[in-house]
């Protein structure tokens, strides 16, 4: 049986699908899962089971109706029996209908959009975490799917790069910090996060690894690297896949509600997540992460959005500024004792 799995973007969302995709592959060895995603996000599929086949969407066909039609033409030669739409956006709907018209069964991710107002305005929690909703798409196709996923490194046969430039053979405890998120109201203020870095550096028990993606962000982390001892930026030094492999060497990762939280979760790295406009009630906590490691000030206006935005309704971002650097630092200390 050939199953088409659609999740085109974004990085953190694709990472959240992997536990379900790999678990489905493990539980159904007679099925082939054809995963269509972007070339960039495909780097996350480390150690994929043999019955997971990636079909990469390049930048040249990512946009517009013509690009979507090109994708459909490429996919229709795969003899697909059923479609698992893990994206549920306009482009995936068009792909879905192209297969429905051929009599193929399609199941789509339920984003529970009707819940959003209840979560934001009424203080309720998502009925299911998003990771579980991905599992349910496969179950609705009649597949048996148990949560067997533990790590993308389980069957990783790729040679690892030399990490000694950022993780020398010493007795310091490696702690990762990924201080950025896509939206301002999900990002802990950089001056406060710098205080966390300063405290860890002064402690002399830690090696701090700084993770980031963008050029401007990388320059900020380079400044911290030059300013604080035992602190190194890994931005732009490794491929995305190798960054994930590096995260497996950490004792703990400090991250926003961002892709880095989900990437670290793919290798079983414990994550201290810092939440602002969103909270775990929105359903996006990392795979098998502890709610007790999710730090939020729990002010009355949290959460004010499901996915984040640039603006703060109150104008002062107090859900983040009221989180003290000592709170984050002490949580790191407590976790690294064990």
N, C-alpha and C positions, 0 to 999 in steps of 0.2 A: 504494500500500500504506500502510495506517495502522498505525503502531506505537505502542502505549501504553507509556510509560516511567514507572515508579513510583520515586520517591525523595522521601518526605514530609519528612524531616528527617535529621540536624540540620545546622546551617549549614556546618560544615567538611566533612561527608560529602557534602552536596549540591554544594559547590564541587569536590570531587574527581571528581564524575560529569561535569562540564561538558566537559572535554577529549574524553571519549568521545562524549558526545551531539552536540557540535558537529562532531566528526570524522565521525561516522556521517551527519549531515545533509549535510556537504560531499560525502561519497563516494556518497550515495544520493539525488540530487536528486528522484527520482521517488517517494520515500517522504515521508510526513508523520509527524513524531515528536510525539506528543501527550504532553507532560510534565506529570505531576500532582505538585504539591509545595505546600508551605505558602506563604501570601502573603508572609511575611517572607523566606524563602529565595529566592523568585522574583526578588528584586531583584538576585541575582547573574547572571541571564541577560541580561547586557548585550550588545548587538549580536548577538543570536541570529540564526542563518540563517533565511530566510523560511519554510523548511519545518519549523521548530520552533514548536509552538504550546503555550502554557502554560495549564494548567487549575489554578486556584488553590484551595487548601483553606483556608477561613476558620476562625477560632477557633470559630465557632458549630457546626461539624460536624467538628472535629478529633478528638473523643474519643468512646469508647463504640461499642457495636455499632450503635446507631441512626445515629450519625454515619457509620460505615462503609457502611451500607446506602444512605444518602443519596449518598455518594460514588459507589457502584456505579451507582445510577440515573442520575447525571449522566454517567458514563463510557460507559454502554451505548448512548447515542444517537450515539456518534462513529463507529460502523461500524468497529470495531477488527478488524484482521486477525491481529495477534500482540502479545504482551505481553513487555516486557523489565523484569523486576522487579529493580531495582538496590538494593532495600532488604532483602528477605528477613527480614521480621518477621511476627508474627501478623496484623496488619492487612493487609499486602500479600498474605499467603497467602489470606486471605478474598477479596480482590479477584481474585487469580489464579484461584481456583476458580470464581468467577462467570463467568469467561471460558472456562475449561476446559470447563465444562458446556455452553457454546455451541459447542464444537468448535474453539476458538481455541488456537493454539500458545503456550506460555508457557515462557520461559527465565528462570532465577533466578540472581542473584549467588551465587557460591560463596564463602562467608566462610571456608572452610578451617578450620572450628572444631576439627577434629582436630589441626591444627598447633599450637594455642595452648600446649598443655602442652610440646611439643617446644621451642618458642621460649622460654618462660619458665623451664623447668627443665633443658633440655638444651643451651641455648646455640645452637640452630639459628636460621636466618633464614627468614622467610616465603618460600615458593616463588615468589611473584609479588607485586609491589606492588599495592595495592588499585586504583590507577588503571588498571592493565593488566587486572584482573579485570572492570572495567566494560566495557572494550572487548570482552572475550571473550563477554559476555552477548549482544551484538549479533551477533558472529560465529557463535554457536551458532544464531541465528535465520536463518543463511544470508546475512547481509549482509556486503558487503565494507567493511571499516573500517580505514583507514590513519590513523596519528596525524598528521593535518594541522593540528590545533589549535595556534595560537601565542599568541593573546591574545583576550580577550573584547572588546577595543577595536578589533579588526581591522575590523569593520563597524559600529562604534558611531556612529550619526548624531545622538546626543543632544547638545545644547549643554552644555558643561561649565560648572560654577559658577565663580565668581571665587575662586580659591585664594590670592589675594594676601595675605589676612589671616593665613595660616599659612605661605605660601611667598612672601615678598616678593622682589622682583627684586634679589637680592644674590648674592655669589659663594660663599656658604656651601654646603657639601655637605649635602644633605638626607638624614637618616637616620631611619628609623622605628623605634619601639620599642613592641612590644605585650607588656606584661609579665605578662599574666594568662592563665590557662587554667581550664578547668572544675574540675579537681581539684587539690588541694593538692600531691600528689606529682608533679604535672607542672608546677608553678609555681616558677620561680626565686625565692628569698626576696626580698621587696621591699627590705629594707635593702641587700642586695647589688646588686640592679638599680639602686637609687638611686645607688650608687657608680659604676656605669657611666655613668649620666646626668651625674653630677658631673664625671667625667673628660672626657666629650665636651664639656660646657659650658665647662670650663676650657681646653680645647684651642683654642677660638675659631675653628676651621675648619669647625665643623658647626652645622647647624640641626637640632634634635632634635624630631621630631613624635611625640607620644604617642598611641597608639590604645587604645581600650577600649570597652566597651558598657554595663555596669551602672552604676547610680547611685552606689553606694559606690566602685566602681573609678574613676569619673570624678572624684569628690572627691579621691581620692588623687593622680591625675594633675594636678589643678588645683594642689595643694600643690607638686608638683615644678615646675610651670610658674612659680609665683610665686617659687620659691626659686632657680632656675637661669636664667642668661641664655641667649638663643637657644634656648629650650625652650618649646614650645607644645603644649597638649592639643587634639586634634581631636575628642575625645569629645563626642557630642551636637551637633556643629556642622554635620554633613552627613548626608545619607541614606547608607544602607549602600552603595548603588550608587556614590555620589560618593566615598565612602571608598576603594572599589576603584579608581576613576579616579585619586584622589590618590596611591595607592600606586605608580602607574605613573611618578610624578615622582620617586620616591625613588632614591637610589643603592643603598641596601641596607635591608632590613627585619630587625630582630631580633625573633624571636618564639619562643614556646614551641611544643610539639607541640599546636597549637590551630588554630582556624578562620582566624586571621589569616595563618598560614603558607600555607594553601591559597588564601586570597583574594589575597594578594600574588602567588602563583604564577600566577594567572589572567591577570595583566597582564605576566608575564615579569620581575617584580622579583626580584632575587637575595635569598635569605633566609638569614640566620644563625639556625639553629634550635637551641634549648637544650633538652636532653632529660634527664628525670629517671627516673621509674618506667618509662617507655617508651623505646625507642630505634628508630632506623630499621629495625632487624631485624624489627620488628613489621609493616612494610610500609606505613607511613603517611607517608613522606617526600613533600613537596610535588612537584607536577608539574614535571618537568625540573629539579629542584633538585640541587645537587651534594652528594654524601655528605661531601665534605671540609668543607663549611660546616655540617655537623651536629655540634654540640658536646656531648660526653658524657664523663663521668669514667670510663666503662667499668669501674665497680666490679663485683665478682663477682656481685652480686645483681641487676644490670641485664640485661634488663628483668624487673621483678617482676609486671607486668600488661600486658595488651594495650591496654586503653583508658584506664587511670587509675583512681584511687580517692582517698579522703581520707586513708587511713591508710598509714603506712610500716611495713613488717614489722619493720624494725630499730629504729624509733622515733625516729630522728634525721635522716632525710631526707638522709643523707650523699651520696647520688648527686647532689644539687643543691648542698648547702653546700660540698662540696669543689671546686666549680667557682669559680675566682677571678674577680672582676670584671675583673682585668687580662687574663685569657684572652679574654673577650668583647670588651673594648676593643681589644686588639691585633689581634684578627681583623677588627674593623671597620676599623681603620687600614690593615691590609694590603689588604683588598678595595677600599677607596676610593682607594688609590694608582693603581689601574688605570683 
